[in-house]
Amino acid sequence: MGVERPPSVFPAQGKRKIMTVSYFLSPEWMIDGTGSPCRKNAAIGIQGETIVSIVDSTEIREKSQDDSFPRIVDLRGFTVLPCLVDSHVHLVMSGSNDPEVRERQLVSGYSEAGDRIQHHLQEHFRYGVLALRDGGDRHGYTLRYRDNLSGPSRSPYVSAVFAGKAWHREGRYGGLIGRVPLKSKGIAESVAREGDQSDVIKVVNSGLNSLREFGKQTLPQFGFQEFKDLWNMARRLEKKVMVHANGIEPVSIPVDAGCDSIEHGFFMGRENLEKMAEKGIFWVPTAVTMEAYSRLMKDDAKISDIARRNLDHQLEQIRIARECGVRTAMGTDAGSPGVDHGKAVIEEMKLFMDAGYSLEEAVMCATSAGADLLGFTEIGQLKPGMNAGFLVVPGPPSKLPDSLESIQMIWRNGKMVYEKCAVTPDPSGDQNHRMDE
């Protein structure tokens, strides 16, 4: 359902009016998700589900004694930012590093998988991730979960885009998350014939990153014409195409033929990044996966060292992407070994900052950039006309991203849906959702 923008709260001319505002949120600091510097002492005017104005808090505090003035939620000492977006997760898998646990998860039936999906959605909510994109599972359980939701969603506050079963070449990597094209059919025709019910089309075009040989690249799985045909088919279906690809050639083929995002993109090189910037193709680096491997594999010095070198190389590519102007969205690959749902966003944000992004730019990658990639037009930024959804974290922005460990409040659709403790009443009058009960 669209969010209709109410009339301006503070018109450009004439006497200022505040009657369209139901209440104000008045944090000490606000990060708006655009990459702009943090704003101090902003007041966010809300009506219904929508942000209708953002003004200086001094303009409203002096009027707050008037009984007819809208209620003010005083959040001095807190930072407000948009709800987060994780652009690459795998909800059917946990971040466990235990091989037996991971194997059980791969072969489990829908009942068990559905419970796991639900739990992981709750974990995303706990860390302020209220929108995400699932990158695929071999059985299509995520689509079944989506389609089995009747009435109010079991996770009503987390919006999700599902790839369902990804596509990979027979005999190549990808069986863990998908399927192969129909016999004697190309990938585009297979998508058309299968009546793909996914929200986004996921294609695997390379292998995994080697943890035994630094910088090893694999051959592409599909050619230029196959991607071109798929791109044209996807446009007709009004679906986006996300491509798992590492290495120069596996990335360059879909970038040249047409795609919406490159997932992972390890060792793809500056030339590909420059082309992606020119074409407006998103990149989802998932750098935290290599940080996790380097940490988990300490007992194997060689693997740990190569994982660390892979990470360092990816951070350099992220730095180049920022320099080139690539549209970079934050995704964690949560469900990979050592990459926990929800919490991993904190580590990925830190890695972006290690690569030269400012805090505000890292927040942008984890909010508005992800929202744009996933097609959510009403979230990701704090500005008039957008959905009134945001996170409230304790302390100044300098405490981020670690302060996401202790989110004080979560707002969605103009209502407080989670409160850690009773800081202030919910002006909407709705019951709060307390995660710590």
N, C-alpha and C positions, 0 to 999 in steps of 0.2 A: 504494500500500500504506500502511495506517495505521501510525503510530508509537505503539506501546504504551508507556504510562508505567509504569516500574518502581516498586517501593515507595519511599517517602520515604527519603532517605539519612540525614537527621537527624530522627528521630521527635520529636514534641513532648514525650513523656514517656519516662522511663527512660534507660538508657545509650545514648549516640549510637553509631550503627553506620556503618561506611564500606564494608562488604563489597559493597554493590551498585554501588559506583563502580569503573570500570575504571581511570580516570585523571582527574586534575584539570588544567585550564588555569588558570594564575595570572597574568593580566595586571595591569599597574599601574593601568589605567583601563578601565572598561567602560561602554558606552552600550547600553542594553537594547532600544531601539526603541519604547518606550512613550511617549516624550516626557519621561520623568522625568529629573532631573539625573544627570549622569555619576556613576558609583560608583567609588570608588578602592579598590584592593586587594581585589577580589572573586576568588573561586576558583570555577570552573565545573566541577562534577562530571559526568562523562559515563560512560554505560554503553551499549555498542552504538551505536545511531544517535541516542540521546536524551540531552538534558540532564536530569539527575535531581536536581541540587541547585545552589544558588548560596550560598556562605557567605563569611565573611571569611577572607582568606588566612592571617591569623595563626592561625586555628584548625587549619589543616592543616600549616603550615610547622613548627610545633613538634613535630609527630608524624612528620615526613617521614624522620627517621633510622631509623625502624622498617622493617626490610626487608619486612615484611608489608603495609606501607601502600601504597596505590595510587601509581603514578608521578605526579609533578608536572611539567608542562611550564612552565618558568619563563619568563614573558614580561614581566619587569620592563623598563620603558622603552617598552612598546608599549600601544596602545589596541585593544580588541576591540569590534566592533559586528556587528549582523546582516548577512547578505548583502543586497545591494541589489535593488530591484525597479524596473524601468522600465516604467511602465504604458502607454506609447504609443510604438511604434517602427514602422518600415517596413523589414523586413529585406531586401527585394529591391532597395532603393535605397541608395546610399552618400551620404555628406555632400558629395560633389563639387559644386562650383559651376560646372563646365564644362558648357555646354548640350549639347555633342556627347556627352559622357560620359553625361549624364542621359538623353538620347534613346536611346542604345544600350541602356542599362539597361531602359528602358521597353519596348523591342521585342525584347529578347533572348529566346532560347528557354530551356527549363527547365534544360538542362544547365549553361549559364552562370549562370543565376539561382540554381540550387541551390548552386553553388560560392560564389556571393556571399553567400547566406544563411548558409552554413556559416562563412565568414570573419567575417561580422558577429556571429554567435553567439560566436565565439572572442574577438572584440574586447570584447563584453559581459563575458565571463568574465574577461578581463584586468583590467577595471576593477571587478570585484567584483559585477557584475550577474548574479545567478544565477536570476532569474525575470523574465519580461517578457510583454507583451501586444502582438501585432502588429496594427496597425490596418487592414490590408487591402492587397490588390494586385489589379490588374485581371484577371490570368490565374489567380488562385488558386494560384500556385506555392508559397506557404507551406504550404497544406494538402497539396499533393502531396509536398512535402518531409517534412512530418510523417508522412504515410501511407506513404512509401517507406522509412521507418526500420525495418529488420528487425533483431531482436536488440538488443544494446546500442546506444543512441543514439550518433550521431557527435558529439554534444555532450552527454555524459551528465550534466553538472552543471548545465545551464541548463534550467529548466522554462519552458515557453512556452504561452501561450493565443493562438489564431489566429482572426482574424475572417474570413479568406478574402476573398471578393469582397464589398465593401461595397455598400449599396443607395443609389441616388440617383434623383432625378426626371429623366426624359428631357429633354435640352436644358439641363440645369443642371450645375453643377460636380460632379465625382465620377468621371468616366470614367477618371481616372488610377489610381483605387483600386478600381473596382467596376463595377456593372451597374445596369440599370434593372429595375423590376418587370415581370412578364409582361404582355403586351398585354391591356388591358381587365380587369386584375386589380389589386387593392390590394396593398400591400406585405406584409401579413400572409398573405394567400392565396398570394402568390408564394413566401414563405418556406416555407409548408407544402407547396406543390406541388413546389418544387425539391428538397425533402428536404435542406435546408441542412445540410451536414456541418461547418459552422464550430463553433468552441468558444464564440464569442460573436457576437451579431448587431450589425453596424455599420451605422448609418444616417447619411447626410449630409443635414443640414437647413438649410444655408446655403451661401454662397459662401466664397471666401477673404477674408482681410483685405486691404483696399486699401493699396497702397504709393504711391498717387498722391493719395488724398484721405483725410485723417485722419478716423477715426470713421465712415466710410461703412458702412452696413448694407444687407444684401441681404434679399430676401423669403424666408420659409420655403419649403422644398420640399414638405413634407407637413403635413397638417392635424391637428387634435386627434383626430378620430375614427380617422384612419389610425394614429396613434401608439397610441391606446387599444386598437385591435384588435391591433396588433403586440405591445403589452405583454402582453395576455391570451394571445396565441399563444406568446410567449416563456416565460411562466410555465408553460404546458403542456409546452413543450419543455425546461424547466428550463435555460434559457439566459439570460444577461444581455444587456442592450441598452446599447450605447455610442453616443452621438450626437455627431457633429461639428456644432457650432453656434456661430456668432458673432452677436452682436446681441441686442437685447431680445426680439423676437418669436420668432425661430428657437429661442431657448433656452426661453422660457416655455411653448411648446406641449408639447414632450416632458416638461418638468418637471411640468406640470399633468396630462398624460395618463399618464405613467409611464415611467421609464427608470432605469437604474442609474448612469450617469455622463454628464456633459457634458464633451466634449473641446474644448479650446481656450477657448471661452467669452469671447473678447474682446468688450468693450463690452456685456456682458449686464446690468450694473447691479446695484445693491444689492438691489432687490426680488427678483430671481431668486435671488441668493445667500441671502437670508433664507429663501425657500421651499425651497431645496435643503438648507439646514441643518435646517429643520423636518422634511423628508421623508427625511433621511439619504441624499440623492443625492450621490455623489462628484463632485468636480471635478478635472480633469487640465489644468492651465493651459498647459503647453508654452510657457512664457515665453521660453525660450532661442532659439526660432525667430526672434523679433524682434531679439534681441541679435545673432544671426548675420547677419541682413539689414543691420542698422545698421553692422556691421563690414565686411561684404563689399561694400557698395554705396557706399563712401567717395567713389568717383569721380562719383557722382550725388548731389549734396548734398540734393536734394529727397527722393529715396527714402530716403536714409540718415536724414534728419531725421524723416520720418514713421515709419519703423521704430522709431526711438528713442522717439518720442512714443507709439507703440503699446505699446512695452515699458513705459514709465513708467506708462501708464494700467493696464496689466495688473498691474504691481506694486502699484498702489493697490488694485486689486480683490483681489489676494491678501491684502493687509493687512486689507481688509474681511472677507474670508472667514475669516481667523483670528479676527477680532473676533466674527463671527456664529456661529462654531463649525461651519463647513462642513467636511466630511470631504474633505480635499485630499490627493490622491495624486500623486506625482511622475512625470511623463512628459515625454520630451524631444522627441518627434516625430523621433527619429533617422532619418536618411535624407533629411531636408529639406536644402536647400542650406546648407552650413556647419555642419550638426549631425551630428557623427560618432558612430557607435555606441559605446556604452560611456563614452567620455570626456565626452560631453555631460552626464551625470548630475552631474559635478562642477560645471559651470557652472550647471545648474538649481538645485542646492543653494545655491550662492552667491546666486542671485537670490531664493530664498525667504528667505534670511537678510537680504538687502537690504530685503525687504518686512516685516521685523519678527519673523520666526520665530527662535527660539533655535536653536543648533546641534542640540540634542537633538530639538527639534520638527521641524527639517528632516530629520534622520535618520529620525524616525518617518514622515514623508511618503514617504520613499524606501525604507521597509522594511515596517513592519506595516500602514500604510494601503494600500499597494499590494498586499500579500499578501491583505488582506481583500477588496479590490476584485476581484482576480483569482481569488479562491476557494481560495487556498493556505492551509490552516488550520494547518499545522505549521511554518511559517517566519515570519520577520518580527520575532520577539521572542526575547530571551534570557531564558528562564524555564523552570522545571521542567516537563517534559512536552513541550517543543518539540523539533524536530529540532536536532541538534547541528551547526549550520552557522553559520559566522561568518567575518568578515574580521579579520586582524591587521595593523594599520598602525603604522609607526614614530612614536614621539614621543607627546606628550600630545594630548588632544582639540583643543586650540587650533590644531593643525596641520591639522585637517580643515577643508574637504574636500580640500585640496590633497594631503594624504598618501595619498589614494586613487591618486595617480599612481605610488606606489611601495609597493604592497601587499606585505607580507612573506610572509603565508601566507593560504591559503583552505582552510576546512574545510567538508565537506559529509557528512552522514550519519555523523558521528563520526570521519571520516578526513580527514587532511590531503591535499588533492588538488592543491595547488600550494604550492611553497616557492621564494621568490626566491633565497635562499642558505641554507646550512646553519646555521640558528640553533639548532635542537634536533631530535633525532630524532623521527620519527613514532611515537607510542606504540602505534598500531595495527599497526605493522610493515609497512604497505603502501608500495609505491613511490610517490614523490612525482611530481607533474606539474610540470615546470619549464618555465615559459614563456620563460626567457631562454637556453635551451640552443641 
